[in-house]
Amino acid sequence: MNIYAPTADLPGFFIDVSNTIRQFGNSYIILGGDFNKVRDPQVDKTYRRGILRLSGAQKAIDAMEKELGLVDVWRFFHPLEREYTFYSNPHTSYSRIDYFLISKSLISITEQTSIGNILISDNASVGIAFSLGQMPRTPPTR
């Protein structure tokens, strides 16, 4: 599933996403896109002011992650690194608001996660690669 979340603090959006995913079953989940929310302001944002409080939407993302058995795969493989997916010109700050949440069971086949450069737009690309194993090759039959 790919999402583009609202910038406003709307926890109901993520509750709806979670409910939609549940309708399809909970075997393997890959949820990616622009969440428009920083997961951990300490490492995912360059400019922080005031007291760091989790928004309602951030809490809803955390709850969805826990309930569906998901993990922020880039942060899993890069626990201390600071890379960013968004640049805010008005705030002159960088943040990581684009990411993949995947089923924990997919961690073992994850080969690579990446964050691209912020070049043309104010967002960077994010990527993920899985090793799905060798598929048996059979010649086509006519």
C-alpha positions in Angstrom: 0.0 0.0 0.0 1.2 3.5 -0.8 0.0 6.5 1.1 0.3 10.3 1.0 -0.8 11.4 4.5 -2.2 14.8 5.3 0.2 17.3 6.9 -2.4 18.1 9.6 -2.5 16.1 12.8 -5.3 13.7 11.8 -4.9 10.4 13.7 -8.1 9.1 12.1 -6.3 8.9 8.8 -3.9 6.3 10.1 -6.7 4.5 12.0 -8.5 4.2 8.6 -5.3 3.0 6.9 -4.9 0.3 9.7 -8.5 -0.8 9.3 -8.1 -1.0 5.5 -5.0 -3.2 5.9 -6.8 -5.5 8.3 -9.5 -6.1 5.7 -6.9 -7.6 3.4 -5.4 -9.8 6.0 -2.2 -9.6 7.9 0.2 -11.9 6.2 2.8 -9.6 4.5 2.5 -5.9 4.6 4.5 -3.2 2.8 3.2 0.2 3.6 5.2 3.1 2.1 4.9 6.7 1.2 4.8 10.2 2.5 3.6 9.9 6.1 4.2 13.6 6.7 5.1 12.8 10.3 8.5 12.4 11.9 8.9 9.1 13.8 11.6 10.2 16.2 12.4 13.9 16.3 15.7 13.3 18.0 17.2 11.6 15.0 14.7 12.3 12.1 14.7 16.1 12.2 17.4 18.8 12.1 15.6 21.6 13.7 13.8 21.0 17.0 12.3 23.7 19.1 10.5 23.5 22.4 9.4 20.4 24.1 9.1 17.3 21.9 5.6 15.9 22.1 4.1 13.2 20.0 1.2 14.3 17.9 -2.0 12.3 17.8 -1.0 11.1 14.3 2.4 10.0 15.5 0.7 8.0 18.3 -1.7 6.5 15.7 1.3 5.4 13.5 3.0 3.9 16.5 -0.2 2.0 17.4 -0.7 0.8 13.9 2.9 -0.4 13.8 2.4 -2.4 17.0 -1.0 -3.8 16.2 0.0 -5.0 12.7 3.5 -6.2 13.6 5.3 -3.6 11.4 8.7 -2.1 11.6 10.2 1.1 10.1 12.7 -0.9 7.9 15.1 1.9 7.2 15.5 2.8 10.9 15.8 -0.9 11.7 18.9 -1.2 9.5 20.2 2.3 10.2 19.5 2.8 14.0 21.7 5.9 14.5 22.1 7.4 11.0 20.7 10.8 10.1 19.3 10.9 6.6 16.3 13.0 5.6 13.6 12.7 3.0 12.1 16.2 3.1 13.5 19.8 3.1 11.3 22.6 4.5 12.4 25.9 3.0 10.4 28.1 5.4 11.9 26.3 8.4 15.3 25.6 6.8 15.2 22.1 8.3 15.4 18.6 7.1 13.2 15.7 8.3 12.5 12.0 7.5 8.8 11.8 6.8 8.8 9.3 3.9 9.4 5.7 4.8 8.4 2.0 4.6 6.7 0.1 7.4 6.9 -3.6 6.7 5.9 -6.8 8.4 8.6 -8.0 10.8 8.6 -11.3 8.9 10.0 -9.5 5.8 13.1 -8.3 7.6 15.0 -11.5 6.9 14.5 -11.1 3.1 15.2 -7.3 3.0 18.5 -6.8 1.1 18.6 -3.0 1.0 16.9 0.2 2.1 17.8 3.6 0.7 17.1 7.3 0.8 17.8 9.2 -2.3 18.9 12.8 -2.8 16.5 15.8 -2.6 17.0 17.2 -6.1 14.0 18.4 -8.0 11.2 18.5 -5.4 11.4 19.0 -1.7 11.2 15.2 -1.1 13.7 12.4 -1.6 13.0 9.0 -2.9 13.0 6.0 -0.6 13.7 2.5 -1.7 13.6 -1.0 -0.5 14.9 -4.2 -2.1 13.9 -7.8 -1.2 15.6 -11.1 -2.0 12.8 -13.3 -3.2 15.0 -16.2 -4.0 15.5 -18.0 -7.3 12.4 -18.6 -9.1 12.4 -22.0 -11.0 12.8 -21.3 -14.7 10.7 -23.5 -16.9 10.7 -23.2 -20.7 7.4 -21.9 -22.1 5.2 -24.5 -23.6 3.4 -24.0 -26.8 
